[in-house]
Amino acid sequence: ALAASTTQDGAEAAPGKDDESWTGWAKDKISEGLGLDKISEGLGLKHDADEEAARETVQHTASETGSQVSGKAADAKEAAKGTVGEKAGAAKDAVLEKTESAKDAAWATAEAAKGKANEGYEKMKEKWEAVGATKEKLGEVKDMVTGAAADGKDKTHRKDDEL
């Protein structure tokens, strides 16, 4: 919108052609200083294009850029999700493998201990049987000695406790 200019008396005068050219010149200089003229040219805008067309072009470009960024972000998210899923799966597999290996090692150790325990039991059983056989032999020898002593008249008779 054009602003009305003021005269020296303080009265407002209708906007004139000088005011329009001054504001256009100021707009161009400000746009140039901010680099907006190059952006406008890059977007295909012309300085004399009306505001509505420029606004629509900027909105369209921003919308396209937003869509592209959103699509790339979604792709990156999916790629990251896939990578994390693969790493989690690999870690799970490694843990399962180590658990299985530890389970197998524990089972082998338990089986070895069971085998050693059985060997020890068998040895003790054999020794116990040997002690039983020795005890039986001693009983037979004792009976022979006590029987011979009973036959001999000059030998003393021993009690079973003394042997």
C-alpha positions in Angstrom: 0.0 0.0 0.0 1.2 3.5 -0.7 1.6 5.9 2.1 0.4 9.4 1.7 3.0 12.1 2.0 2.8 15.2 4.2 3.2 18.8 3.0 5.1 21.5 5.0 1.7 22.7 6.3 1.1 19.3 7.8 -1.7 18.4 5.4 -1.7 15.1 3.7 -1.2 15.0 0.0 -2.3 12.1 -2.2 0.4 9.6 -3.0 2.1 10.5 -6.2 4.3 9.0 -8.7 7.5 10.1 -6.9 6.4 8.2 -3.8 5.8 5.0 -5.8 9.2 5.1 -7.4 10.9 5.9 -4.1 9.3 2.9 -2.4 10.0 0.6 -5.4 13.7 1.8 -5.3 13.8 1.1 -1.5 12.3 -2.3 -1.9 14.8 -3.2 -4.6 17.7 -2.0 -2.5 16.6 -3.9 0.7 15.9 -7.1 -1.4 19.3 -6.7 -3.0 21.0 -6.2 0.4 19.3 -9.3 1.9 20.0 -11.3 -1.2 16.3 -11.8 -1.9 16.6 -10.8 -5.5 18.9 -13.7 -6.2 16.6 -16.1 -4.4 13.7 -14.7 -6.3 15.5 -15.2 -9.6 16.5 -18.7 -8.5 12.9 -19.6 -7.8 11.8 -18.2 -11.2 10.2 -15.0 -9.7 10.4 -11.7 -11.4 10.6 -8.3 -9.7 7.4 -7.2 -11.4 5.5 -10.4 -10.5 2.5 -9.8 -8.3 2.6 -10.8 -4.6 0.1 -13.6 -4.9 2.0 -15.4 -7.6 5.3 -15.0 -5.6 3.6 -16.3 -2.5 2.2 -19.3 -4.2 5.6 -20.1 -5.8 7.4 -19.8 -2.5 4.7 -22.0 -0.8 5.0 -24.6 -3.6 8.8 -24.7 -3.4 8.7 -24.9 0.4 6.1 -27.7 0.2 8.2 -29.7 -2.3 11.3 -29.2 -0.1 9.4 -30.3 3.0 8.1 -33.4 1.2 11.6 -34.3 0.0 13.1 -33.8 3.5 10.2 -35.8 5.0 10.8 -38.6 2.5 14.5 -38.6 3.1 14.0 -38.6 6.8 11.6 -41.6 6.5 14.2 -43.4 4.4 16.9 -42.7 6.9 14.6 -43.9 9.7 13.9 -47.1 7.9 17.6 -47.7 7.2 18.5 -47.0 10.8 15.7 -49.4 11.9 16.9 -52.1 9.6 20.5 -51.6 10.8 19.4 -51.7 14.5 17.3 -54.8 13.8 20.1 -56.6 12.1 22.5 -55.7 14.9 20.0 -56.8 17.6 19.4 -60.1 15.7 23.2 -60.7 15.4 23.6 -60.0 19.1 20.8 -62.3 20.0 22.3 -65.1 17.9 25.7 -64.6 19.5 24.1 -64.8 23.0 22.2 -67.9 22.1 25.4 -69.5 20.7 27.4 -68.7 23.8 24.6 -69.9 26.1 24.4 -73.2 24.1 28.1 -73.5 24.3 28.1 -72.9 28.1 25.3 -75.4 28.5 27.2 -78.0 26.6 30.3 -77.4 28.6 28.4 -77.6 31.9 26.7 -80.9 30.7 30.1 -82.4 29.8 31.5 -81.4 33.2 28.5 -82.9 35.0 28.9 -86.1 33.0 32.6 -86.3 33.8 31.9 -85.8 37.5 29.3 -88.5 37.4 31.8 -90.9 35.7 34.4 -90.1 38.4 31.8 -90.6 41.2 30.8 -94.0 39.7 34.5 -95.0 39.4 35.0 -94.1 43.1 31.9 -96.0 44.1 33.1 -99.1 42.2 36.6 -98.9 43.8 35.0 -98.6 47.3 32.7 -101.5 46.6 35.6 -103.7 45.5 37.5 -102.7 48.6 34.5 -103.4 50.8 34.1 -106.8 49.2 37.8 -107.5 49.7 37.5 -106.5 53.4 34.5 -108.9 53.7 36.5 -111.7 52.1 39.4 -111.0 54.4 37.2 -111.0 57.4 35.7 -114.3 56.3 39.2 -115.9 55.8 40.2 -114.6 59.3 37.1 -116.3 60.7 38.1 -119.6 59.0 41.7 -119.2 60.3 40.4 -118.5 63.7 38.2 -121.5 63.6 41.1 -123.6 62.6 43.3 -122.3 65.3 40.7 -122.6 68.0 39.8 -126.1 66.7 43.5 -127.1 66.9 43.8 -125.7 70.4 40.8 -127.6 71.6 42.4 -130.8 70.3 45.7 -130.0 72.0 45.7 -130.7 75.8 48.6 -128.6 76.8 47.4 -125.5 74.8 45.3 -122.8 76.4 41.9 -122.1 75.1 41.5 -118.5 73.8 38.3 -116.5 73.7 37.0 -115.2 70.4 37.6 -111.7 71.6 41.3 -112.1 71.9 42.0 -112.8 68.3 
